[in-house]
């Protein structure tokens, strides 16, 4: 069998292969926090699962409710990796979940202002 990509009668030529790969977006599992103690750090954990590899980085954004009405930007905290696991199939990683944790500083945990995060 000879493959003639450009019609010149010889194998080879200008082959163009195109295909589409659809990779699902990462999934975040988190149990929303129902309460916090004023003046204490608020620890937030989440498991992030991605198709094909472990997630290496996650960030937590937060601000007080009173700041949201004035358009104040969210503060950002890097999340620390606690553990990683994966689901394997056909010799490769199909999905991998990484558990992350970060603390919202005590100075932002105030009963009179409320708190929002993502």
C-alpha atoms as an extended CHARMM CRD file, in Angstrom:
* protein
*
       118  EXT
         1         1  UNK       CA              0.0000000000        0.0000000000        0.0000000000  PROA      1               0.0000000000
         2         2  UNK       CA              1.3590000000        3.3630000000       -0.9640000000  PROA      2               0.0000000000
         3         3  UNK       CA              0.1640000000        6.6420000000        0.4180000000  PROA      3               0.0000000000
         4         4  UNK       CA              0.3180000000        9.6090000000       -1.9190000000  PROA      4               0.0000000000
         5         5  UNK       CA             -0.5260000000       12.7760000000       -0.0100000000  PROA      5               0.0000000000
         6         6  UNK       CA              0.1170000000       15.3230000000       -2.7350000000  PROA      6               0.0000000000
         7         7  UNK       CA             -0.8320000000       13.3470000000       -5.8580000000  PROA      7               0.0000000000
         8         8  UNK       CA              2.6630000000       13.1760000000       -7.3830000000  PROA      8               0.0000000000
         9         9  UNK       CA              2.6530000000        9.3630000000       -7.5680000000  PROA      9               0.0000000000
        10        10  UNK       CA              5.1720000000        8.8940000000       -4.7490000000  PROA      10              0.0000000000
        11        11  UNK       CA              4.6070000000        7.8000000000       -1.2080000000  PROA      11              0.0000000000
        12        12  UNK       CA              4.6790000000       10.6280000000        1.3140000000  PROA      12              0.0000000000
        13        13  UNK       CA              3.8270000000       14.1580000000        0.3690000000  PROA      13              0.0000000000
        14        14  UNK       CA              1.7500000000       16.7230000000        2.1110000000  PROA      14              0.0000000000
        15        15  UNK       CA             -0.2630000000       14.7530000000        4.5980000000  PROA      15              0.0000000000
        16        16  UNK       CA             -2.4120000000       16.7280000000        6.9590000000  PROA      16              0.0000000000
        17        17  UNK       CA             -3.8330000000       14.9740000000        9.9530000000  PROA      17              0.0000000000
        18        18  UNK       CA             -6.3690000000       16.7880000000       12.0070000000  PROA      18              0.0000000000
        19        19  UNK       CA             -8.3290000000       15.5930000000       14.9660000000  PROA      19              0.0000000000
        20        20  UNK       CA            -10.1060000000       17.0660000000       17.9270000000  PROA      20              0.0000000000
        21        21  UNK       CA             -9.4830000000       16.0650000000       21.5120000000  PROA      21              0.0000000000
        22        22  UNK       CA            -12.0390000000       17.0360000000       24.0890000000  PROA      22              0.0000000000
        23        23  UNK       CA            -10.6610000000       17.1670000000       27.6120000000  PROA      23              0.0000000000
        24        24  UNK       CA            -13.1520000000       17.8190000000       30.3920000000  PROA      24              0.0000000000
        25        25  UNK       CA            -12.4530000000       20.7610000000       32.7120000000  PROA      25              0.0000000000
        26        26  UNK       CA            -11.1080000000       20.0750000000       36.2150000000  PROA      26              0.0000000000
        27        27  UNK       CA            -13.6200000000       19.0890000000       38.8690000000  PROA      27              0.0000000000
        28        28  UNK       CA            -13.5370000000       20.6730000000       42.3370000000  PROA      28              0.0000000000
        29        29  UNK       CA            -15.0070000000       18.8800000000       45.3410000000  PROA      29              0.0000000000
        30        30  UNK       CA            -15.4610000000       21.0040000000       48.4400000000  PROA      30              0.0000000000
        31        31  UNK       CA            -17.7710000000       20.9030000000       51.4190000000  PROA      31              0.0000000000
        32        32  UNK       CA            -18.8670000000       24.5230000000       52.0540000000  PROA      32              0.0000000000
        33        33  UNK       CA            -18.0160000000       25.7280000000       55.5250000000  PROA      33              0.0000000000
        34        34  UNK       CA            -21.1090000000       26.4290000000       57.6190000000  PROA      34              0.0000000000
        35        35  UNK       CA            -19.4290000000       28.3350000000       60.4310000000  PROA      35              0.0000000000
        36        36  UNK       CA            -16.1780000000       29.9130000000       61.5230000000  PROA      36              0.0000000000
        37        37  UNK       CA            -14.7630000000       31.3930000000       64.7030000000  PROA      37              0.0000000000
        38        38  UNK       CA            -13.9930000000       35.0680000000       64.6270000000  PROA      38              0.0000000000
        39        39  UNK       CA            -10.3080000000       35.8080000000       65.0770000000  PROA      39              0.0000000000
        40        40  UNK       CA             -9.1510000000       32.3050000000       64.0500000000  PROA      40              0.0000000000
        41        41  UNK       CA             -7.7310000000       31.1830000000       60.7020000000  PROA      41              0.0000000000
        42        42  UNK       CA            -10.3490000000       29.4930000000       58.5480000000  PROA      42              0.0000000000
        43        43  UNK       CA             -8.9540000000       26.3700000000       56.8830000000  PROA      43              0.0000000000
        44        44  UNK       CA            -10.4690000000       25.4960000000       53.4990000000  PROA      44              0.0000000000
        45        45  UNK       CA             -9.8350000000       22.1390000000       51.7850000000  PROA      45              0.0000000000
        46        46  UNK       CA            -10.7620000000       20.9760000000       48.3040000000  PROA      46              0.0000000000
        47        47  UNK       CA            -10.0060000000       18.0210000000       46.0520000000  PROA      47              0.0000000000
        48        48  UNK       CA             -9.2700000000       18.9950000000       42.4630000000  PROA      48              0.0000000000
        49        49  UNK       CA             -9.5230000000       16.2430000000       39.8460000000  PROA      49              0.0000000000
        50        50  UNK       CA             -8.2190000000       16.6000000000       36.3100000000  PROA      50              0.0000000000
        51        51  UNK       CA             -8.2280000000       14.3180000000       33.2890000000  PROA      51              0.0000000000
        52        52  UNK       CA             -4.8460000000       12.7650000000       32.5650000000  PROA      52              0.0000000000
        53        53  UNK       CA             -2.6210000000       14.2650000000       35.2640000000  PROA      53              0.0000000000
        54        54  UNK       CA             -2.3220000000       15.4760000000       38.8220000000  PROA      54              0.0000000000
        55        55  UNK       CA             -3.1500000000       19.0960000000       39.4940000000  PROA      55              0.0000000000
        56        56  UNK       CA              0.0000000000       20.9080000000       40.6130000000  PROA      56              0.0000000000
        57        57  UNK       CA             -1.3810000000       24.2520000000       41.7190000000  PROA      57              0.0000000000
        58        58  UNK       CA             -4.5660000000       25.6630000000       43.2300000000  PROA      58              0.0000000000
        59        59  UNK       CA             -5.4230000000       29.0830000000       44.6390000000  PROA      59              0.0000000000
        60        60  UNK       CA             -8.0670000000       30.2480000000       47.0940000000  PROA      60              0.0000000000
        61        61  UNK       CA             -9.6900000000       33.6800000000       46.6700000000  PROA      61              0.0000000000
        62        62  UNK       CA            -11.6050000000       35.4300000000       49.4570000000  PROA      62              0.0000000000
        63        63  UNK       CA            -12.9960000000       38.7750000000       50.6310000000  PROA      63              0.0000000000
        64        64  UNK       CA            -15.4260000000       40.1460000000       53.2040000000  PROA      64              0.0000000000
        65        65  UNK       CA            -19.0580000000       40.7050000000       52.1700000000  PROA      65              0.0000000000
        66        66  UNK       CA            -18.8120000000       44.3770000000       53.0400000000  PROA      66              0.0000000000
        67        67  UNK       CA            -15.9760000000       44.7280000000       50.5080000000  PROA      67              0.0000000000
        68        68  UNK       CA            -17.9520000000       43.1280000000       47.6750000000  PROA      68              0.0000000000
        69        69  UNK       CA            -20.3940000000       46.0530000000       47.5210000000  PROA      69              0.0000000000
        70        70  UNK       CA            -17.4770000000       48.4270000000       46.8950000000  PROA      70              0.0000000000
        71        71  UNK       CA            -15.8730000000       46.2870000000       44.1980000000  PROA      71              0.0000000000
        72        72  UNK       CA            -12.8360000000       45.4030000000       46.2980000000  PROA      72              0.0000000000
        73        73  UNK       CA            -10.7260000000       42.6950000000       44.6590000000  PROA      73              0.0000000000
        74        74  UNK       CA            -10.3880000000       39.2520000000       46.1920000000  PROA      74              0.0000000000
        75        75  UNK       CA             -7.2920000000       38.3390000000       48.1820000000  PROA      75              0.0000000000
        76        76  UNK       CA             -5.4090000000       35.2920000000       46.8760000000  PROA      76              0.0000000000
        77        77  UNK       CA             -3.7810000000       32.5030000000       48.8960000000  PROA      77              0.0000000000
        78        78  UNK       CA             -1.7510000000       29.6500000000       47.3910000000  PROA      78              0.0000000000
        79        79  UNK       CA             -3.1410000000       26.2850000000       48.4450000000  PROA      79              0.0000000000
        80        80  UNK       CA             -0.7970000000       23.5840000000       49.7440000000  PROA      80              0.0000000000
        81        81  UNK       CA             -0.8680000000       20.0340000000       48.4070000000  PROA      81              0.0000000000
        82        82  UNK       CA             -1.8950000000       17.5350000000       51.0840000000  PROA      82              0.0000000000
        83        83  UNK       CA             -2.1310000000       14.3530000000       48.9940000000  PROA      83              0.0000000000
        84        84  UNK       CA             -2.5840000000       13.0740000000       45.4450000000  PROA      84              0.0000000000
        85        85  UNK       CA             -4.2130000000        9.9590000000       43.9860000000  PROA      85              0.0000000000
        86        86  UNK       CA             -5.1290000000        8.6970000000       40.5440000000  PROA      86              0.0000000000
        87        87  UNK       CA             -7.4100000000        6.3970000000       38.5820000000  PROA      87              0.0000000000
        88        88  UNK       CA             -5.5390000000        4.3170000000       36.0290000000  PROA      88              0.0000000000
        89        89  UNK       CA             -6.7080000000        2.6750000000       32.8160000000  PROA      89              0.0000000000
        90        90  UNK       CA             -4.8560000000        1.1250000000       29.8650000000  PROA      90              0.0000000000
        91        91  UNK       CA             -1.5020000000        1.9230000000       31.4830000000  PROA      91              0.0000000000
        92        92  UNK       CA             -2.0270000000        5.6550000000       31.9220000000  PROA      92              0.0000000000
        93        93  UNK       CA             -3.6890000000        8.0630000000       34.3090000000  PROA      93              0.0000000000
        94        94  UNK       CA             -7.3760000000        8.5680000000       33.4730000000  PROA      94              0.0000000000
        95        95  UNK       CA             -8.0770000000       11.0360000000       36.2470000000  PROA      95              0.0000000000
        96        96  UNK       CA             -6.1190000000       12.2730000000       39.2150000000  PROA      96              0.0000000000
        97        97  UNK       CA             -7.3320000000       13.9650000000       42.3730000000  PROA      97              0.0000000000
        98        98  UNK       CA             -5.2050000000       16.2470000000       44.4960000000  PROA      98              0.0000000000
        99        99  UNK       CA             -6.2520000000       17.3930000000       47.9610000000  PROA      99              0.0000000000
       100       100  UNK       CA             -5.3660000000       21.0370000000       48.6650000000  PROA      100             0.0000000000
       101       101  UNK       CA             -5.6130000000       23.1980000000       51.7700000000  PROA      101             0.0000000000
       102       102  UNK       CA             -5.2780000000       26.9130000000       52.5360000000  PROA      102             0.0000000000
       103       103  UNK       CA             -6.0640000000       29.1720000000       55.4640000000  PROA      103             0.0000000000
       104       104  UNK       CA             -7.9620000000       32.4440000000       55.2960000000  PROA      104             0.0000000000
       105       105  UNK       CA             -6.1630000000       34.6440000000       57.8510000000  PROA      105             0.0000000000
       106       106  UNK       CA             -7.8480000000       35.3310000000       61.1810000000  PROA      106             0.0000000000
       107       107  UNK       CA             -7.8440000000       39.0740000000       60.4380000000  PROA      107             0.0000000000
       108       108  UNK       CA            -10.3800000000       38.4400000000       57.6510000000  PROA      108             0.0000000000
       109       109  UNK       CA            -12.6640000000       36.1810000000       59.7170000000  PROA      109             0.0000000000
       110       110  UNK       CA            -14.9730000000       38.7860000000       61.2470000000  PROA      110             0.0000000000
       111       111  UNK       CA            -18.5720000000       38.3670000000       62.3420000000  PROA      111             0.0000000000
       112       112  UNK       CA            -19.4480000000       41.9710000000       61.4700000000  PROA      112             0.0000000000
       113       113  UNK       CA            -18.3130000000       41.6270000000       57.8320000000  PROA      113             0.0000000000
       114       114  UNK       CA            -19.1020000000       38.0840000000       56.6590000000  PROA      114             0.0000000000
       115       115  UNK       CA            -16.8730000000       36.2310000000       54.2240000000  PROA      115             0.0000000000
       116       116  UNK       CA            -17.0480000000       34.8560000000       50.6930000000  PROA      116             0.0000000000
       117       117  UNK       CA            -14.5150000000       32.6000000000       49.0110000000  PROA      117             0.0000000000
       118       118  UNK       CA            -13.9300000000       30.4050000000       45.9840000000  PROA      118             0.0000000000
